[in-house]
Amino acid sequence: MSSTPLDELSAALPAGRLVTDPDIVRSVSTDQAAWAPAGAALAAVRAHSTDDVVAVVKTAARHGIPVVARGAGTGLSGGANAIDGCILLSLEQMTDVVEINDVERYAVVQPGVVNDRLREVVAQQGLWYPPDPASSPWSTIGGNVSTNAGGVCCVKYGVTGDYVLALEVVTSNGEVVRVGRRTAKGVAGYDLAALIVGSEGTLGIVTEITVRLRPLPPPAITAAGFFDSIVDAGSAVRAVGAAGITPSALELVDRHCLAAVDDWKHMDLTVNGNVLLLARVDDPEPMADEVAGRIAQIFRDNGASWAERSTDETEADALFAARRLAYPALERLGPVLTEDVVVPRQFVPDMLARIEELAVAHDVTIANIAHAGDGNLHPLIITPIGDDDARRRAQAVFEQILDAAISFGGTVTGEHGVGLLKKGGLRREQSDVVLAMQRAVKQALDPQGILNPGKVIDWP
Amino acid sequence: MSSTPLDELSAALPAGRLVTDPDIVRSVSTDQAAWAPAGAALAAVRAHSTDDVVAVVKTAARHGIPVVARGAGTGLSGGANAIDGCILLSLEQMTDVVEINDVERYAVVQPGVVNDRLREVVAQQGLWYPPDPASSPWSTIGGNVSTNAGGVCCVKYGVTGDYVLALEVVTSNGEVVRVGRRTAKGVAGYDLAALIVGSEGTLGIVTEITVRLRPLPPPAITAAGFFDSIVDAGSAVRAVGAAGITPSALELVDRHCLAAVDDWKHMDLTVNGNVLLLARVDDPEPMADEVAGRIAQIFRDNGASWAERSTDETEADALFAARRLAYPALERLGPVLTEDVVVPRQFVPDMLARIEELAVAHDVTIANIAHAGDGNLHPLIITPIGDDDARRRAQAVFEQILDAAISFGGTVTGEHGVGLLKKGGLRREQSDVVLAMQRAVKQALDPQGILNPGKVIDWP
């Protein structure tokens, strides 16, 4: 009698790793992309070590079974959703901080380390890991690497990939490799680490990450402004860029988001205006103060009904907290279809205007939160629960927003990844020859197609 | 009668592009790596456009002939050296600055634009392209991309790849693709642009580059120190890092270099000491002044015979000019075998000590210039012209220096690329499985193996 994949997994893994209870398996079969389809997994494995990952991949390779790696499941594109018959490989238990080197300024962590935890432990040594996705209290560094996650401070400090020095990776045939380096620079062979960052578990399973760190920046100073018109707010964003200012955050939160947060947390934000722009400046004093003042003036010059450099950090923190609460607040209203488009900064007002037009034309509610300073907009399409017609309209608008971003020279995903939801957009954004190159790379590193097949690009 | 590759090139290209004169072909058959072997090319082509590149690659693909792309030929690893029977594809005539966008802060250039020229034209708009290899007066952006070139300011501002947003690339079958993006962030599919940066013309021919720009930094302040001992200078470098200081340059020039520059330019540098450390600080005032003073103090605390924050920018510029002149000054003494190792910063003094030991043990002269702040050392092994025994000793030391760098957790090449000279070192640095991944990627994007085959990795 030939052995089954479950028999082999059970034999190869320590007790407690393999999970076949259907309810538990189902509970880890989706990420936060409520609109993306999910298949029925064969089983889940809670890996505690690289050896566990190797055992899973080798078993999967022998049987030609898909492996879907996942961290905390906070993804917004369906990249971690189950595929029929797959093994769900959770890396959430791999939570060791292996090393923090304060001279070389790097940290080595396992993929299940939560983003905020990494920041906390390195801060104790005066160091800073900048990438700060809104999911930072929950999302893992492994997940951040898989989607090249961004965040609030990326407008000045870059995205996850800018901080990845080296990776330990389990290849599609279950071999453990180290790619990248621990030195400040290097060009020894192709940059396989950069290739794997953002590949959403389709080229290898990341089991250890070496991230570059920075010295902790000085305390930031906040400038905030309320606007009646979202397009005016977009113009203010463009004007900040044109003035040569590089804030460490430049976020936009629209009236739908403010109202949802008010409903939930009673913050009375909507009393102040329709659209909130939030900037942070972390230049050394006395420059920061002066720059924050200039930003507030630019907000006023572009139609802000109120704008000030904050003198009260508690108040400033509350505004940033509101920005982070916007997404969960909106989710309380119904399924959220999350966009993640990026346009060149100069087209932020045009893109916001186009989104407003689309919302009106298709009779859907679109809330906007945005890392506006780097042109990364998150239009959030919200439909009432159970309204199938609204759902169809939302899906049509979703694709049209992707097309609008492409038409402005932008991209369909800035930091959430392609997963399942942006595959159509990716096909429209990139040429057939580029897509063929993507498939050739996938074929080269995963010839059997067992690593998260069908995510990012079509497989076979 | 079947047509020959030369017939086809001649028919496909405008007049004057194809060069078969053996003397001219030979003159473009090598880069600056005097020790690397070069083959006999079939012909050279001076491309003026992407169409010319397409014509060359399509002809080469039809006939299975290697194509070796080159810029100014300032490479130091033999990556642009001719392969027997190849077409040398010079991109030096593709010198258009296509666009400078001061709002989005990017520039679009053809590959033949010289690094210093790009800096000059963007500076007119208050913008800055940071990567500044020592070859910046001659080397092209295309060449810089092909080796992921670094430079003096990379200790603070990163290397070429950190500034590449998008590339136009001619693939191995002669198709024109665009990879990357013009937006501030994006994760739409695998990062093919990052894969092609540093691939030394083996995965595609880069015909247009979109680079990210920064605002011009404030004028830098220089701190300089002279040391008797190179290991003391290395300790000072480590101490600057440990103090949490990030200078915008931290360069080391040893006594062999200083003497060679003195001999050539009569600068009397060696009167001051054996080893020069040069730091630049470009923080906003008044911080820069204070930081430069701290660096000078750290130099003195670590054994500098003299160290000061410079109050005379003419004098400071002369010291940086001496650093740039070191390499050509040494080349006047005989063939130079150039290393490009990187070690973690904390091991800079240990690595410098090891290099001194190897020089003594093998009776060879090793000069050192180094981007010491990021651990990137350029030991330069110099042999008297015509001394074959010294040449053999030099080659043995060359490999042992690579091994020493690997043993300190470093890499065999920081910014020059693997080319031909570091292929052995690359094989020792990376595991067999990683090397197999590299070959799989090469096979995926250049299945016929016509793009600079045998460089970086073995082919077939």
Interface residues (C-beta under 8 A of the other chain):
Chain A: V103 E104 G126 T147 N148 G150 C154 V155 V159 G161 D162 T171 E175 V177 R178 V179 R181 R182 T183 A184 K185 G186 V187 A188 G189 Y190 D191 L192 A194 L195 V197 G198 S199 L203 P215 R238 G241 A242 G244 T246 D283 P284 M287 V342 V343 P344 R345 Q346 D374 G375 N376 G409 G410 T411 V412 T413 G414 E415 H416 G417 V418 K422 G425 L426 E429 Q430 S431 V433 V434 L435 M437 Q438 A440 V441 K442 Q443 A444 L445 V456 I457
Chain B: V103 E104 G126 T147 N148 G150 C154 V155 V159 G161 D162 T171 E175 V177 R178 V179 R181 R182 T183 A184 K185 G186 V187 A188 G189 Y190 D191 L192 A194 L195 V197 G198 S199 L203 P215 R238 G241 A242 G244 T246 D283 P284 M287 V342 V343 P344 R345 Q346 D374 G375 N376 G409 G410 T411 V412 T413 G414 E415 H416 G417 V418 K422 G425 L426 E429 Q430 S431 V433 V434 L435 M437 Q438 A440 V441 K442 Q443 A444 L445 V456 I457
